[in-house]
Amino acid sequence: MFQLPIEVKALLAFLVTQGIKALLGLFGADLAGKWAAVVAALVAAVLVFAEGLLALASPEVQDIVVKVLTLLAGILGAFGIHKTYAAIRG
């Protein structure tokens, strides 16, 4: 069974959560209470769907996609660290 690395799962979870948060912001709702459970279910569904979709691909394609997503997770993580450091320094 094909599984995404934890870095890619974290990236997908973050992106889906932020997307839903932005979408809910358009309707004046926040991520508290009942919406937190909805978002958690959607994130889990997206992760299962992504793993299932990649499981249909050949191993060579899986390897390329995982490496690209891992690189993207590293780059976004570096931007996050830079932004946090800049906020701390003032």
Contacts in CASP RR format, 6 or more apart in sequence:
PFRMAT RR
TARGET T0000
AUTHOR 0000-0000-0000
METHOD contacts of the structure
MODEL  1
MFQLPIEVKALLAFLVTQGIKALLGLFGADLAGKWAAVVAALVAAVLVFA
EGLLALASPEVQDIVVKVLTLLAGILGAFGIHKTYAAIRG
1 55 0 8 1.000
2 51 0 8 1.000
2 52 0 8 1.000
2 54 0 8 1.000
2 55 0 8 1.000
2 62 0 8 1.000
3 51 0 8 1.000
4 12 0 8 1.000
4 47 0 8 1.000
4 50 0 8 1.000
4 51 0 8 1.000
4 54 0 8 1.000
4 66 0 8 1.000
4 69 0 8 1.000
5 66 0 8 1.000
5 70 0 8 1.000
7 69 0 8 1.000
7 70 0 8 1.000
7 73 0 8 1.000
7 74 0 8 1.000
8 66 0 8 1.000
8 69 0 8 1.000
8 70 0 8 1.000
8 73 0 8 1.000
9 47 0 8 1.000
10 73 0 8 1.000
11 69 0 8 1.000
11 72 0 8 1.000
11 73 0 8 1.000
11 76 0 8 1.000
12 43 0 8 1.000
12 46 0 8 1.000
12 47 0 8 1.000
12 50 0 8 1.000
13 43 0 8 1.000
13 47 0 8 1.000
14 76 0 8 1.000
16 39 0 8 1.000
16 42 0 8 1.000
16 43 0 8 1.000
16 46 0 8 1.000
17 31 0 8 1.000
17 39 0 8 1.000
17 43 0 8 1.000
20 31 0 8 1.000
20 38 0 8 1.000
20 39 0 8 1.000
20 42 0 8 1.000
21 31 0 8 1.000
21 39 0 8 1.000
24 30 0 8 1.000
24 31 0 8 1.000
24 35 0 8 1.000
29 35 0 8 1.000
31 39 0 8 1.000
54 61 0 8 1.000
54 62 0 8 1.000
54 65 0 8 1.000
54 66 0 8 1.000
55 62 0 8 1.000
57 65 0 8 1.000
END
